[in-house]
Amino acid sequence: MAIAGASGDRCAGRSVVVTGATGGIGAATALRLAGVGWDVIATVRSHEKADVLLAAAAGRGLALRTVLLDVADPVSCREAMAQVEDMTTGGAWAVVNNAGVPQAGAVEDVSDEQARHLLEVNLLGAMRICRLALPWMRRRGGGRIVNVSSGLGRVPWPLGGWYSASKHALSAITHCLRVETAHAGVRVSLVEPGAFATAMLDRAVADLSSVDSVGGAGYERSRTLFTAVNERVPGPEPVAKVIAAALSARRPKARYSVGLDARFLIPLHTMTPLWLSDRVKHAVTGLPRTAPTAPTAPVEVAA
């Protein structure tokens, strides 16, 4: 049985695709939207993960549907969205691009292959889904897109440069998409979560271990920091609540920052001089600011 809600009533029965819905923010979002009356189609990477999500929904007395999707695979994207079109008789009214992966490590330690996969999932995959969904929305005369970025898209963090770059790019292209599609009645929003307890930080810790082959500077402290943060921050439900609000608002905001850290650090980083921001990041990560001083060779004195 769906749970009634003021914001959800306006969208009751409308279909929404939620990518990356098998855990963390995606699962919390799919369950919340189903709870307020949306027809949720959650994308999953395997039948086993679909079963877990469906069981979680059933345990709450909710119903949702799933499709298999790998956002990094163009063929999978086309097949999944064609399936969604058949399931909804014309396509979903809204899309939440949540699928994402971390890739921690110093810029020079991350391989081309790892960087390409990150960009395929976090940036190109999200835009593929938008490209495939927009014809539905244009035919219908409206729709909603919510792209889930990160506070690190606007606060670049050392040993997370590739991830920050992917989310910064997602922010930029979402801004362009919002302007380009406004005339078609499509409303596009960006959600920037801060740190929330999900598997993402655990995977980032694993990334740091996999690329740190020589005990690189800052790696151990960053692993400790990520682990400590994940143990102290709340779960992803506040992000799901904001995504639901963005989908149902009559006039959704262009950008939503979620979490005390994101709402504090994003404007602070914008206002802080780069030299000071660099010093803070050096201090937190333990990365040295200067090269070690080479020992001076003793001067021989002639007898």
Secondary structure, DSSP 8 states (H G I E B T S, - for coil): -----HHHHTTTT-EEEESSTTSHHHHHHHHHHHHTT-EEEEEESSHHHHHHHHHHHHHTT---EEEE--TT-HHHHHHHHHHHHHHHTS--SEEEE-------S-GGGS-HHHHHHHHIIIIIHHHHHHHHHHHHHHHHT-EEEEEE--GGGTS--TT-HHHHHHHHHHHHHHHHHHHHHGGGTEEEEEEEE---SSHHHHHHHHHHHHH-SS--TTHHHHHHHHHHHHHHS--SHHHHHHHHHHHH-SS--SEEEESHHHHHHHHHHHHS-HHHHHHHHHHHH---SS-------------
